[in-house]
Each structure stands twice: as structure tokens, then as C-alpha cells.
Amino acid sequence: MEKTLYRTRMLKRCLLVLVAAALLQAHPTGAQTPNDTVRLLLDFPLLDLPYQSYASRTNGNFLAGYGSPSMKQSLQLTTNLYSAAHFGLKEAFKEMNSPLLRAILTNGTAAVFDLLALQAPLGNAWLHEEYHRAVLTRREVKSANEVNRFPIGQEAIRVYRIADADLERMHDDHLNDWRRLQVAGKEGELHLLQTLQRNNFFYSQGMPHVPFYWLITFSTGAYVRACADDDFNRLVNEMNEKEGADILARDFTGPDYTAWAYSLFRPDLRYQTRGVHPSGVGINRYIKPADLTQEELDYIRKQGRLQWLNLLSPTLFGFSKIRLKSSPKGNHYGNFAVRSVLTPFGNDIAVEVWYQSPGYNLFFTLHNYLNRDGLLTGLEAGLVDQPVFKGRVALSPRLMMWRQPENLSFTTTQGQLGGLLGLKARANLGRFNPYLEVEGKTAGWVMGNVFLEENVSVNAGVSVFFR
């Protein structure tokens, strides 16, 4: 479930930041030459295997499986929406003579669009629910996304049309997937934030994303913290009364983070121990703050405070890329971001660094994996669009190595080695560029990869460049 924030409240919070961002973007920190600029990039992942085999079985056939897109597919569709809209707004005001007024109008209209699109199909709330659904689909649990019904202004949005038996099977047989399921929605939003930031940096797009960065960051932190508040007791009671005896009308979990904390601290409980729904029909799915211990509530509040770490990036203050030095071959740029993402075992506090030279696009990430009792680390590095074969092909390799909690446990102090190796190859044919991506990993959690076990995935699609 996504508990949405009222647009007026969010607009007030973003207003001062919007003005500051406009002032900053009126004086850019340096731009690449036009040949190094991609004005708009749209990415269409058409095939994602083996995930789509699970989606096919869940929904009845291969074409119907597209109704449950993978994390990669839903992420790119939402990225395309915001990129295209922000690009259009940027183009609409580009002829204005005043840089300050141009920046204010561009960012202001972008903020209005972001608020209007929040609960629309392909928007941020849609992506949140699709990341939940991807975890369900991985275990062949059929579901529906209420955002596809345009629930504009609705306080709570559901992933619904799910049988109790499917949730019970997933909880009791796949507890790590169940825990990941609860927090996958915000994982999707932070993955979107990362994608927009990286595209703006590596492709020198200069998109007016700043208001949206703040929208995601504020809503993410507010939702986590709110799940420990008494207000959610009222909301759950209202949902139970409204949905009544109709099992398929119920959300899969209710407040995301109460259910997440409940399963972290109580790994031995079976799903049936939640008891009977207040209507007398089915299982009582929703965990209220009143159902949690003080330790569990404190843990949610702690994770809510850690969400403020997502503010630690110059990109949120209008600096999409920072010039580090100049050389005879061109300029060198850098930037960074800190990301606090909730996981099946606790959380990952990641410190990302991006670097661009005249010949290379590089990124590095230090992952800090925290469960209740310990801290383990991981490293990630990769290249973006490295030209080979005289520029006819662009390669994007990625490597990760980590020690994550053994068996993704919340309480263990033992680490488990693992890693990921991926390679994306894209043909440079002009505007429409097909690509093939292969990614293999050991057991472990990786943002945006639905598989917690060992897995090899193949992804194919088309990137569309507007230069």
C-alpha cells in the first residue's frame, strides 16, 4: 500500500527548494560540448527473462505477462514519462532571455506536472506498486495495481485482488521475499531517483528534475516515519470496515513498514497467527502500529530518520554535475549521492560517486549493509556507454562484490560472500539503438533485481536517443 501525501502539503514543502533550485540552475556549473549531450533518452526493455516466464505463468500467457512488468521494465517506463515531460517543459521555455525566469518557470511547471502525475499510471505511485507486484509475480502470485484506475486524491492505494492462500504460501515458504515485498515500493522510488540523477549526469541533459528529487525524498521519509504513528491505526480500521468481507478488495499488506518490522522481529510466526479478519472472513492481513512492540516501533522511527540521508547529494540543490578540472582533451566532472534503502534484512546505506572524463563514464558505490546487530560492506563499480569497435557499439559493464547477512537474516552477525557481474551492449545505429544485457548474481539482495537467490537474467530492448 502507498499512503499518498496531499499535493498542497507537498507543494508547500517544495516551494522554497524550488526557488533555490531555480537560482542555482540559472547559473550552471559547466556543460559538456553539444556532441556529448543527449537531450532526451528513452529506454524500452522489451524482454526480461526469466522474470517474464514467471509473469506468463502468473497471468495465463506470455502477452498477458506484460501486465506484470519486471522491475527493470516498470522503472524504465516511469523514467521515460518523467524524462519526456521534463524535456518538453525545458524546450517550451528555452527561448526566454532571462536565465532566472526561465529556470523558475521550467522548474515550477515541472513541479506541477510531478504532483499531477503522482497517482497516474506510469507515475511515481504506479512504480511503487509495480515493484511490490514484481516480487509477488516472482512467486506467481496474481495481483492488480489500483493506480491503473486513476485513484486521484485517494489516501491509500492498493495492490489487491490477491487470495489469502497465495499470501500465506509466500509468507510461510519464502520469508525473505515476503520481507522484501513490504519495502519494494520505496526501493522502486529510490531506484527511479538514482536513474534520473545518473542520466542527468552522464548524458548532460540538464533536465529540471530537482523538484521531483525532493518530492521523492520527502514522501519516502514521511511514509516510513508515519507507519509508527497512531494515525495508521485509524487508517487500517477504516480500510477493514470499507473492504468488509470482500477478500479480493483488500490490499496485500496495509501499511508497508509495520508489516516489514513485524516480520523482521518475528521470523518464526506463521501467517495464520494473524487471526481472523474483523469481518469474520479471511485472514487479518494488516499490521497496525498498535500491534507492534516498542522496540519494533523504535526501529521504524530509526529507519525513518535514516531516510534523511537521501538528501545528501548536490543534485538536489541544482548541481547535476560539478566540474573538477580541465585538460587539453576536455573537462572532468564528478558528483555523488547517498542512498538509504530498506532491504529484507534491514537497510543498505550506499555512497555513490560518479565520474566523467573525456574518455570514460564511471561510477563507484560503497554499500553498507546493516541488520539489527551488524554492519557488512560491499563495493560496486561500472562503466557507462564505453565505445568499442570504432564507436559502433557501446558497452556498460557492472561489477559488485559484497558480504551481506547470511541467509539475509535480520539477527545474524555472520556474513555471506556474493557478487554480481553484468554487461550491456548497445549498437549505435543513430536514433534507435537495440541492446542486449546479461546479468548474473549469487544469492543476495540487489536494488532493482527481483531475485534474491542465484540468478542469470537476459534483458533486450531499444534505446531511443534525441541529441
Phi, psi and omega in degrees: 000139174251119173270111186277152176263145181298139184300319183297320179297315181293324180295320178297318181294328184273347191298308181297320179295322180299315179297316179297318179297320179297318178297318180292316184285346174288343179232078186300153185273013181122141181229152174288168175291157182307327181293339181262006185255131171252108186294324179208134176235124175243133185237127182238096176282107187273334184221130180220099184246144010271003184307317185292342173290323175292320178296323178296315179292325181290321187256356173114324178199175188296315181295319178296334179299336177293346174288349174236076185296153176290169176302316180297318182292313180293323178301314183289325177297317179290320175302317179300317181300307184289324179296314182294317181294314181293325176297315180299319179292321177299317179294325184296329184250009188291339182274358180293140184285328183274115179300323181293312180296320178300316181294319180296314182292319180296311180290325179295314179290328175296319179297319178297315178300315183299321179291320179292325183275355188307316184250021179263156175307137184076355178280188187298315179294324177299314179298316177308311182288327180291329175292321171302311186295327179298321178293320176298314182297323177306326177259019174058045174254118183282143184205175177221152181255116183293340179299332179294352177257013178054065180277056187298127178083357181288139186289322182230136181246138190251149155257115193221195187060047182236135179282145176303321183298324179291319178293321178297317178298317182292316180296313188280331184258340185220067188296322179295319175296322179298315178296318178296323179305318184296325187252005184294332181298311179288332172303317179296319180294318179289330175293321175297316178302314179299316183296315179296319179296314181295318179298318179296326180284302189288332183254007175050046187280331181063033182287147178279064183273349192304312178302324180290323175305314181290323178301312179296313185295315179295313184293323178298308181295320182295319182293316179300310182296321184295335182294348176262004184265156181296337181303329180286338172298316177297315183298317180295317179299319179294319179296315180299319180291318182293319184280333175057226185273002182277099184298319185288347177276350185278145171295160182289338186211340189080217178300125188301314194271341170293317179294323179296310179297321179302316182281333175295313186275347184229064187291342185267354181285140173273159184297325183296338182292351176290344176087188185271143177302147181306335178285346185091000182239119176085184183271145178283093189287323195274134175258122180266159173306327180295341180275352186262154173283168178298322179298319180292319177296318179297325180293319177298316180297322177299314179295327175297319177295322181293342177295338177296341177299336180293350175281347188276076174202134176301338182298330180287349181245022173093359181260091181287332175206144186241124181288125181266318179195168176241148177222169179303333181273347180145191184268154176244133184235157176212165173190174181206166175206147172250136184227127176251110186241134178279146189226176177294343182247355183152258179204162176237119173258108187252135175250112184257139175233131178244141182220135179229123174246175177302339183245348188217146167245116186234148169223147179225143179220132170259118179262134176242104185267117183241128166250200184295323192244359186206172177227126176233161187232164175209159178235145180222141178210154179191166174247150178241119173054054176281118184287138174223169181052052178057034176084002181284341179227142176243127181252140177230087177278154180215135180226134175229143171224139185207162161239108178253163179306135182304130182056024180055036183282145178282335189249345184291154170254002181270140178259157179231123180289146177194179180187176181217142174225125181223155177213127175246127178241125182236130177281132178266095184249005184124238181279317184257117189232107179289152179218159176226133182230133176238132182221125178239143182215157171273183175298137180150168181264133174224129180304127177085358175250115189289343186270123175270342178267181174302143184198146167236124181241148177236129182233137179223146180186200182225131172259135180246120183251134171243110184256000000 
